[in-house]
Structure formats: structure tokens, C-alpha cells
Amino acid sequence: MTDPASGPALAWSTVEHYLGEGLGTSYRLSVAEEHPVVSYEVGHGGGDIALLVELGRNQKPPRSSLPAVRIDQVAVGDGVRMARIRTTQVEAMRDFHDMLLAVADRIVVKNRSLDRAFAETVEGWSALLGRPRAMSVEQRIGLLGEVSILARLAETHGWATAVEAWTGPYGEEHDFALRDFDVEVKTTASERRRHMIHGIGQLQAAPGRPLWFASLRLTRGGAGGRTLSESVLAVRAAVAAQAPAALTRLDSALERSGWSDEWVDDEHWTPRDEALVLAADSVPRLDPALLAAAALERISSVRYETDVTGLTPTADAPVNLTGLRLP
């Protein structure tokens, strides 16, 4: 996997295949028989990735100043110790993959020590690490969830109505506003159905309009999954063919969501399981009735996490998400 002239090479598509299949594997990135040994690991179960670097007799792993990056020490047999570099943010593995290869390149090609290679990589990436991407992981996954619901609503209501109902990008309290009900969509790549709620009103129904909560879980899908780009382009093609008058509004909603067709997108996703649909009043949430009016007047914003793992779907939901797939 290593060309001394160009450095360690391991395509994200290869890593994503193992992650999607839940398989563990190891790729040696350093030249055979040379030390230190540098290897790229995909954990069994497809839950994480890590870079392992062989340590000298009295060498200790470097310290990480990045909250999302952890470095520890593991024994691999015959007295060999290795530093293991991992991330605590599973959703950000695609970006972390590039960072690991940058560290490996400095060790294998430029003969840097592990400490220096890690420090130089962090320094070189500091501008990127300190500046959010045009769309964060949370935003990208969230948009995937919303366009999936958009496509499902179009099956029942038609594309023109579905696009018109997608009000979240325009600053409305809820993501979708149909004639008789509203829908709030939350999507996660975590093991549990934990979702971030923005504001007291996000889970509050408007007067006379039932609010429904859709919880989606995605997992890395490898070759069988869909990228955000593929899903967006599929939706655009369907709208252009079946409701061309709605295409301008769709493009406006996508742009307001942070989408741009100029980005390179190679992360594949697929639903982990069936979507969970709940009446909003059955979702654990902060209720303004429980807070003193005086306190609310002095609180400018609220952001909290709710966990709906294991809750029973609400019967007779007006939107059927059974068998939901990414468009």
C-alpha cells in the first residue's frame, strides 16, 4: 500500500467498504521490514479507524491537544508497543482518515518521528480544524435525512406539494409543513437515537396542527450506499421531470441548507434501521410550561439533546416511513 515516492496510499472507498460491512482489517503503510511499523486499522465491527505507530524502547506516545483526537498505547505481542491515534467523533471519520494519512506520510516518507509528525500535521491542519467546513457532518447527515423524507412525501403528495412543504430551510420552526400536520426530522449516525434540539419551540406543535417527529439513523454504506451528492441529484432530476415549476424553490431550499454541487463528496450512507416516527408530545423535551415565564424572557437560546432510543412508534402516523431509503 506504500509507494516510497508518493507516500502511503489508502483510498477512502476501501476503508468505507470495511466500515459498511462491519469488518475489521489492517493495512501496513510503512515499507516492509523497515521500522517504525506504521499501520492503518479498521476496528472489528466497523466502528472506528486508527493509525498505529511502533514505539521505541523508551518512547511514549505524544499528547494530543485536540479534544476529538485521542492517543494511547497498545501492546501487539512480542514486547512491541504501538501508539494508537483515534477520534472520538465517529461521524467525522472521513476527514480524520485524511489526517491519519498525513501523519503516516510524514513518518514513512519524510522520516519524521511520531511526535514531530503529529505536531506538524496538527499545525498544518490548524486552519482547517479551526474553520468549519461549508457543511459540517451534522449538517450533511441532516440534509440527507430531509431529502429522504422529501422523496417519501412526494410518493404520496407529489413533488410540487412536497417541495412546497419543505419549510425548514426557510427558517420555519419545523422541517415540513403539510396541509394537516407538521414533521420535524432528525438524523444521526450514532448508535443511539440521540438528537440535538434547537430551541424550545422545535418540538412544540403549532395551534391546531399536530407535530410528528421522525428519527433516522444512518450508517456508512460502502459501495451499496448513497452519497449526499447522489441523493440530491436524484431528487433534482425527479423534480425537473415531474414538477419543473418547483425546481427553483428546491434549489433555493438546498442552497439555504448549505448545499453546493461544487463539493467533492465520497461518503456513502445507508439507513441503519427503520425510521422511528413519534408524536412530538411523546418525545422527551423541554416544555415552556415547565419553565417560569420570567426565566424564558431572559434566555435567548436553548440547545439540548434528547434520546428516543427504544421508544415505541406512535400508531396512526400520517406519514409512512416504512422501508425508507436514500433517494
Contacts in CASP RR format, 6 or more apart in sequence:
PFRMAT RR
TARGET T0000
AUTHOR 0000-0000-0000
METHOD contacts of the structure
MODEL  1
MTDPASGPALAWSTVEHYLGEGLGTSYRLSVAEEHPVVSYEVGHGGGDIA
LLVELGRNQKPPRSSLPAVRIDQVAVGDGVRMARIRTTQVEAMRDFHDML
LAVADRIVVKNRSLDRAFAETVEGWSALLGRPRAMSVEQRIGLLGEVSIL
ARLAETHGWATAVEAWTGPYGEEHDFALRDFDVEVKTTASERRRHMIHGI
GQLQAAPGRPLWFASLRLTRGGAGGRTLSESVLAVRAAVAAQAPAALTRL
DSALERSGWSDEWVDDEHWTPRDEALVLAADSVPRLDPALLAAAALERIS
SVRYETDVTGLTPTADAPVNLTGLRLP
1 8 0 8 1.000
1 9 0 8 1.000
1 10 0 8 1.000
1 27 0 8 1.000
1 28 0 8 1.000
1 29 0 8 1.000
1 40 0 8 1.000
2 8 0 8 1.000
2 9 0 8 1.000
2 28 0 8 1.000
2 29 0 8 1.000
2 30 0 8 1.000
2 31 0 8 1.000
2 108 0 8 1.000
3 9 0 8 1.000
4 31 0 8 1.000
4 108 0 8 1.000
4 109 0 8 1.000
7 104 0 8 1.000
7 105 0 8 1.000
7 108 0 8 1.000
7 109 0 8 1.000
8 29 0 8 1.000
8 30 0 8 1.000
8 38 0 8 1.000
8 40 0 8 1.000
8 101 0 8 1.000
8 104 0 8 1.000
8 105 0 8 1.000
8 108 0 8 1.000
8 109 0 8 1.000
9 101 0 8 1.000
10 27 0 8 1.000
10 29 0 8 1.000
10 40 0 8 1.000
10 97 0 8 1.000
10 101 0 8 1.000
12 94 0 8 1.000
12 97 0 8 1.000
12 266 0 8 1.000
12 267 0 8 1.000
13 222 0 8 1.000
13 223 0 8 1.000
13 266 0 8 1.000
15 40 0 8 1.000
15 42 0 8 1.000
15 49 0 8 1.000
15 97 0 8 1.000
16 220 0 8 1.000
16 221 0 8 1.000
16 222 0 8 1.000
16 266 0 8 1.000
16 267 0 8 1.000
16 268 0 8 1.000
17 222 0 8 1.000
17 223 0 8 1.000
18 24 0 8 1.000
18 25 0 8 1.000
18 42 0 8 1.000
18 46 0 8 1.000
19 42 0 8 1.000
19 46 0 8 1.000
19 47 0 8 1.000
19 49 0 8 1.000
19 93 0 8 1.000
19 220 0 8 1.000
19 221 0 8 1.000
19 222 0 8 1.000
20 46 0 8 1.000
20 219 0 8 1.000
20 220 0 8 1.000
20 221 0 8 1.000
20 222 0 8 1.000
21 46 0 8 1.000
21 222 0 8 1.000
22 44 0 8 1.000
22 45 0 8 1.000
22 46 0 8 1.000
22 47 0 8 1.000
23 42 0 8 1.000
23 44 0 8 1.000
23 45 0 8 1.000
23 46 0 8 1.000
24 41 0 8 1.000
24 42 0 8 1.000
24 43 0 8 1.000
24 44 0 8 1.000
24 45 0 8 1.000
24 46 0 8 1.000
25 41 0 8 1.000
25 42 0 8 1.000
25 43 0 8 1.000
26 39 0 8 1.000
26 40 0 8 1.000
26 41 0 8 1.000
26 42 0 8 1.000
27 39 0 8 1.000
27 40 0 8 1.000
27 41 0 8 1.000
28 37 0 8 1.000
28 38 0 8 1.000
28 39 0 8 1.000
29 38 0 8 1.000
29 39 0 8 1.000
29 40 0 8 1.000
29 101 0 8 1.000
29 104 0 8 1.000
29 108 0 8 1.000
30 36 0 8 1.000
30 37 0 8 1.000
30 38 0 8 1.000
30 39 0 8 1.000
30 104 0 8 1.000
30 107 0 8 1.000
30 108 0 8 1.000
31 108 0 8 1.000
35 54 0 8 1.000
36 53 0 8 1.000
36 54 0 8 1.000
36 55 0 8 1.000
36 56 0 8 1.000
36 107 0 8 1.000
36 114 0 8 1.000
37 52 0 8 1.000
37 53 0 8 1.000
37 54 0 8 1.000
37 80 0 8 1.000
37 82 0 8 1.000
38 51 0 8 1.000
38 52 0 8 1.000
38 53 0 8 1.000
38 54 0 8 1.000
38 104 0 8 1.000
38 107 0 8 1.000
38 108 0 8 1.000
39 51 0 8 1.000
39 52 0 8 1.000
40 49 0 8 1.000
40 50 0 8 1.000
40 51 0 8 1.000
40 52 0 8 1.000
40 100 0 8 1.000
40 101 0 8 1.000
40 104 0 8 1.000
41 49 0 8 1.000
41 50 0 8 1.000
41 51 0 8 1.000
41 52 0 8 1.000
41 84 0 8 1.000
42 48 0 8 1.000
42 49 0 8 1.000
43 49 0 8 1.000
43 50 0 8 1.000
47 90 0 8 1.000
48 86 0 8 1.000
48 87 0 8 1.000
48 90 0 8 1.000
48 93 0 8 1.000
49 86 0 8 1.000
49 87 0 8 1.000
49 93 0 8 1.000
49 96 0 8 1.000
49 97 0 8 1.000
49 100 0 8 1.000
50 84 0 8 1.000
50 85 0 8 1.000
50 86 0 8 1.000
50 100 0 8 1.000
51 84 0 8 1.000
51 85 0 8 1.000
51 100 0 8 1.000
51 103 0 8 1.000
51 104 0 8 1.000
52 74 0 8 1.000
52 76 0 8 1.000
52 82 0 8 1.000
52 83 0 8 1.000
52 84 0 8 1.000
52 85 0 8 1.000
53 82 0 8 1.000
53 83 0 8 1.000
53 85 0 8 1.000
53 103 0 8 1.000
53 107 0 8 1.000
53 114 0 8 1.000
54 80 0 8 1.000
54 81 0 8 1.000
54 82 0 8 1.000
55 61 0 8 1.000
55 73 0 8 1.000
55 81 0 8 1.000
55 82 0 8 1.000
55 83 0 8 1.000
55 114 0 8 1.000
56 81 0 8 1.000
59 114 0 8 1.000
60 73 0 8 1.000
61 71 0 8 1.000
61 72 0 8 1.000
61 73 0 8 1.000
61 83 0 8 1.000
61 84 0 8 1.000
61 114 0 8 1.000
62 71 0 8 1.000
62 83 0 8 1.000
62 114 0 8 1.000
62 115 0 8 1.000
62 118 0 8 1.000
62 119 0 8 1.000
63 71 0 8 1.000
64 70 0 8 1.000
64 71 0 8 1.000
64 85 0 8 1.000
64 118 0 8 1.000
65 122 0 8 1.000
66 122 0 8 1.000
66 129 0 8 1.000
67 88 0 8 1.000
68 87 0 8 1.000
68 88 0 8 1.000
68 89 0 8 1.000
68 92 0 8 1.000
68 96 0 8 1.000
69 85 0 8 1.000
69 86 0 8 1.000
69 87 0 8 1.000
69 88 0 8 1.000
69 96 0 8 1.000
70 85 0 8 1.000
70 86 0 8 1.000
70 87 0 8 1.000
70 88 0 8 1.000
71 83 0 8 1.000
71 84 0 8 1.000
71 85 0 8 1.000
71 86 0 8 1.000
71 118 0 8 1.000
72 83 0 8 1.000
72 84 0 8 1.000
72 86 0 8 1.000
73 81 0 8 1.000
73 82 0 8 1.000
73 83 0 8 1.000
73 84 0 8 1.000
74 81 0 8 1.000
74 82 0 8 1.000
74 84 0 8 1.000
75 81 0 8 1.000
75 82 0 8 1.000
76 82 0 8 1.000
83 114 0 8 1.000
85 100 0 8 1.000
85 103 0 8 1.000
85 118 0 8 1.000
87 93 0 8 1.000
87 96 0 8 1.000
89 96 0 8 1.000
89 137 0 8 1.000
90 189 0 8 1.000
90 190 0 8 1.000
91 137 0 8 1.000
91 138 0 8 1.000
91 141 0 8 1.000
91 189 0 8 1.000
91 190 0 8 1.000
92 137 0 8 1.000
93 220 0 8 1.000
94 266 0 8 1.000
94 267 0 8 1.000
95 133 0 8 1.000
99 121 0 8 1.000
99 125 0 8 1.000
102 121 0 8 1.000
102 125 0 8 1.000
103 114 0 8 1.000
103 117 0 8 1.000
103 118 0 8 1.000
103 121 0 8 1.000
104 117 0 8 1.000
106 112 0 8 1.000
106 116 0 8 1.000
106 117 0 8 1.000
106 120 0 8 1.000
106 121 0 8 1.000
107 113 0 8 1.000
107 114 0 8 1.000
107 117 0 8 1.000
110 117 0 8 1.000
112 120 0 8 1.000
122 129 0 8 1.000
134 258 0 8 1.000
134 260 0 8 1.000
134 263 0 8 1.000
135 143 0 8 1.000
135 258 0 8 1.000
135 259 0 8 1.000
135 263 0 8 1.000
137 189 0 8 1.000
138 196 0 8 1.000
139 257 0 8 1.000
139 258 0 8 1.000
140 228 0 8 1.000
140 267 0 8 1.000
141 187 0 8 1.000
141 188 0 8 1.000
141 189 0 8 1.000
141 218 0 8 1.000
141 269 0 8 1.000
142 185 0 8 1.000
142 186 0 8 1.000
142 187 0 8 1.000
143 228 0 8 1.000
143 232 0 8 1.000
143 254 0 8 1.000
143 257 0 8 1.000
143 258 0 8 1.000
143 259 0 8 1.000
144 187 0 8 1.000
144 218 0 8 1.000
144 226 0 8 1.000
144 228 0 8 1.000
144 231 0 8 1.000
144 269 0 8 1.000
144 326 0 8 1.000
145 185 0 8 1.000
145 187 0 8 1.000
145 216 0 8 1.000
145 218 0 8 1.000
145 326 0 8 1.000
146 166 0 8 1.000
146 168 0 8 1.000
146 175 0 8 1.000
146 185 0 8 1.000
146 187 0 8 1.000
146 257 0 8 1.000
147 231 0 8 1.000
147 232 0 8 1.000
147 235 0 8 1.000
147 326 0 8 1.000
147 327 0 8 1.000
148 216 0 8 1.000
148 231 0 8 1.000
148 324 0 8 1.000
148 325 0 8 1.000
148 326 0 8 1.000
148 327 0 8 1.000
149 175 0 8 1.000
149 176 0 8 1.000
149 183 0 8 1.000
149 185 0 8 1.000
149 214 0 8 1.000
149 319 0 8 1.000
149 321 0 8 1.000
149 324 0 8 1.000
150 162 0 8 1.000
150 163 0 8 1.000
150 166 0 8 1.000
150 176 0 8 1.000
150 235 0 8 1.000
150 327 0 8 1.000
151 162 0 8 1.000
151 234 0 8 1.000
151 235 0 8 1.000
151 238 0 8 1.000
151 327 0 8 1.000
152 319 0 8 1.000
152 320 0 8 1.000
152 321 0 8 1.000
152 324 0 8 1.000
153 161 0 8 1.000
153 162 0 8 1.000
153 165 0 8 1.000
153 176 0 8 1.000
153 178 0 8 1.000
153 319 0 8 1.000
154 161 0 8 1.000
154 162 0 8 1.000
154 163 0 8 1.000
154 238 0 8 1.000
156 319 0 8 1.000
156 320 0 8 1.000
157 165 0 8 1.000
157 178 0 8 1.000
158 242 0 8 1.000
158 243 0 8 1.000
159 238 0 8 1.000
159 239 0 8 1.000
159 242 0 8 1.000
159 243 0 8 1.000
159 246 0 8 1.000
160 243 0 8 1.000
160 245 0 8 1.000
160 246 0 8 1.000
161 178 0 8 1.000
163 239 0 8 1.000
163 243 0 8 1.000
163 246 0 8 1.000
163 249 0 8 1.000
163 250 0 8 1.000
163 253 0 8 1.000
164 246 0 8 1.000
164 249 0 8 1.000
165 176 0 8 1.000
165 177 0 8 1.000
165 178 0 8 1.000
166 175 0 8 1.000
166 176 0 8 1.000
166 250 0 8 1.000
166 253 0 8 1.000
167 174 0 8 1.000
167 175 0 8 1.000
167 176 0 8 1.000
167 177 0 8 1.000
168 174 0 8 1.000
168 175 0 8 1.000
168 176 0 8 1.000
168 253 0 8 1.000
169 252 0 8 1.000
169 253 0 8 1.000
169 254 0 8 1.000
169 256 0 8 1.000
169 257 0 8 1.000
170 253 0 8 1.000
170 256 0 8 1.000
173 201 0 8 1.000
173 202 0 8 1.000
173 204 0 8 1.000
173 206 0 8 1.000
174 182 0 8 1.000
174 183 0 8 1.000
174 184 0 8 1.000
174 202 0 8 1.000
174 206 0 8 1.000
174 211 0 8 1.000
175 183 0 8 1.000
175 184 0 8 1.000
175 185 0 8 1.000
176 182 0 8 1.000
176 183 0 8 1.000
176 185 0 8 1.000
177 209 0 8 1.000
178 318 0 8 1.000
180 209 0 8 1.000
180 210 0 8 1.000
180 318 0 8 1.000
181 209 0 8 1.000
181 210 0 8 1.000
181 211 0 8 1.000
181 212 0 8 1.000
181 318 0 8 1.000
181 319 0 8 1.000
182 205 0 8 1.000
182 206 0 8 1.000
182 209 0 8 1.000
182 210 0 8 1.000
182 211 0 8 1.000
182 212 0 8 1.000
183 211 0 8 1.000
183 212 0 8 1.000
183 213 0 8 1.000
183 214 0 8 1.000
183 319 0 8 1.000
184 202 0 8 1.000
184 203 0 8 1.000
184 211 0 8 1.000
184 212 0 8 1.000
184 213 0 8 1.000
184 214 0 8 1.000
184 280 0 8 1.000
185 214 0 8 1.000
185 216 0 8 1.000
186 195 0 8 1.000
186 196 0 8 1.000
186 213 0 8 1.000
186 214 0 8 1.000
186 215 0 8 1.000
186 216 0 8 1.000
187 215 0 8 1.000
187 216 0 8 1.000
187 217 0 8 1.000
187 218 0 8 1.000
188 194 0 8 1.000
188 195 0 8 1.000
188 215 0 8 1.000
188 216 0 8 1.000
188 217 0 8 1.000
188 218 0 8 1.000
189 217 0 8 1.000
189 218 0 8 1.000
189 219 0 8 1.000
189 220 0 8 1.000
189 269 0 8 1.000
190 217 0 8 1.000
192 307 0 8 1.000
192 309 0 8 1.000
193 215 0 8 1.000
193 217 0 8 1.000
193 276 0 8 1.000
193 307 0 8 1.000
193 308 0 8 1.000
193 309 0 8 1.000
193 310 0 8 1.000
194 305 0 8 1.000
194 306 0 8 1.000
194 307 0 8 1.000
194 309 0 8 1.000
195 215 0 8 1.000
195 305 0 8 1.000
195 306 0 8 1.000
195 307 0 8 1.000
195 308 0 8 1.000
196 303 0 8 1.000
196 304 0 8 1.000
196 305 0 8 1.000
197 203 0 8 1.000
197 285 0 8 1.000
197 286 0 8 1.000
197 303 0 8 1.000
197 304 0 8 1.000
197 305 0 8 1.000
197 306 0 8 1.000
198 302 0 8 1.000
198 303 0 8 1.000
199 301 0 8 1.000
199 302 0 8 1.000
199 303 0 8 1.000
200 286 0 8 1.000
200 287 0 8 1.000
200 288 0 8 1.000
200 291 0 8 1.000
200 296 0 8 1.000
200 302 0 8 1.000
201 288 0 8 1.000
203 211 0 8 1.000
203 213 0 8 1.000
203 280 0 8 1.000
203 283 0 8 1.000
203 285 0 8 1.000
203 306 0 8 1.000
204 211 0 8 1.000
204 280 0 8 1.000
204 287 0 8 1.000
204 288 0 8 1.000
205 211 0 8 1.000
205 280 0 8 1.000
205 281 0 8 1.000
210 279 0 8 1.000
210 280 0 8 1.000
210 318 0 8 1.000
211 279 0 8 1.000
211 280 0 8 1.000
211 281 0 8 1.000
212 277 0 8 1.000
212 278 0 8 1.000
212 279 0 8 1.000
212 280 0 8 1.000
212 314 0 8 1.000
212 317 0 8 1.000
212 318 0 8 1.000
212 319 0 8 1.000
213 277 0 8 1.000
213 278 0 8 1.000
213 279 0 8 1.000
213 280 0 8 1.000
213 283 0 8 1.000
213 308 0 8 1.000
214 275 0 8 1.000
214 276 0 8 1.000
214 277 0 8 1.000
214 319 0 8 1.000
214 321 0 8 1.000
215 275 0 8 1.000
215 276 0 8 1.000
215 277 0 8 1.000
215 278 0 8 1.000
215 308 0 8 1.000
216 271 0 8 1.000
216 275 0 8 1.000
216 276 0 8 1.000
216 324 0 8 1.000
217 271 0 8 1.000
217 272 0 8 1.000
217 273 0 8 1.000
218 269 0 8 1.000
218 270 0 8 1.000
218 271 0 8 1.000
218 272 0 8 1.000
219 269 0 8 1.000
219 270 0 8 1.000
219 271 0 8 1.000
219 272 0 8 1.000
220 267 0 8 1.000
220 268 0 8 1.000
220 269 0 8 1.000
220 270 0 8 1.000
221 268 0 8 1.000
221 269 0 8 1.000
221 270 0 8 1.000
222 268 0 8 1.000
222 270 0 8 1.000
223 268 0 8 1.000
224 268 0 8 1.000
224 270 0 8 1.000
225 268 0 8 1.000
225 269 0 8 1.000
225 270 0 8 1.000
225 326 0 8 1.000
226 268 0 8 1.000
226 269 0 8 1.000
226 270 0 8 1.000
226 326 0 8 1.000
226 327 0 8 1.000
227 265 0 8 1.000
227 266 0 8 1.000
227 267 0 8 1.000
227 268 0 8 1.000
227 269 0 8 1.000
228 259 0 8 1.000
228 265 0 8 1.000
228 267 0 8 1.000
228 269 0 8 1.000
229 261 0 8 1.000
229 263 0 8 1.000
229 265 0 8 1.000
230 326 0 8 1.000
231 326 0 8 1.000
231 327 0 8 1.000
232 254 0 8 1.000
232 259 0 8 1.000
232 261 0 8 1.000
233 261 0 8 1.000
234 327 0 8 1.000
235 250 0 8 1.000
235 327 0 8 1.000
236 247 0 8 1.000
236 250 0 8 1.000
236 251 0 8 1.000
236 254 0 8 1.000
238 327 0 8 1.000
239 246 0 8 1.000
239 247 0 8 1.000
239 250 0 8 1.000
240 247 0 8 1.000
269 326 0 8 1.000
270 325 0 8 1.000
270 326 0 8 1.000
271 323 0 8 1.000
271 324 0 8 1.000
271 325 0 8 1.000
271 326 0 8 1.000
274 321 0 8 1.000
274 322 0 8 1.000
274 323 0 8 1.000
274 324 0 8 1.000
275 321 0 8 1.000
275 322 0 8 1.000
275 323 0 8 1.000
275 324 0 8 1.000
276 308 0 8 1.000
276 311 0 8 1.000
276 313 0 8 1.000
277 313 0 8 1.000
277 314 0 8 1.000
277 317 0 8 1.000
277 319 0 8 1.000
277 321 0 8 1.000
278 308 0 8 1.000
278 311 0 8 1.000
278 313 0 8 1.000
278 314 0 8 1.000
279 314 0 8 1.000
279 317 0 8 1.000
282 311 0 8 1.000
282 314 0 8 1.000
283 306 0 8 1.000
283 308 0 8 1.000
283 311 0 8 1.000
284 306 0 8 1.000
284 307 0 8 1.000
284 308 0 8 1.000
285 306 0 8 1.000
286 302 0 8 1.000
286 304 0 8 1.000
288 296 0 8 1.000
END
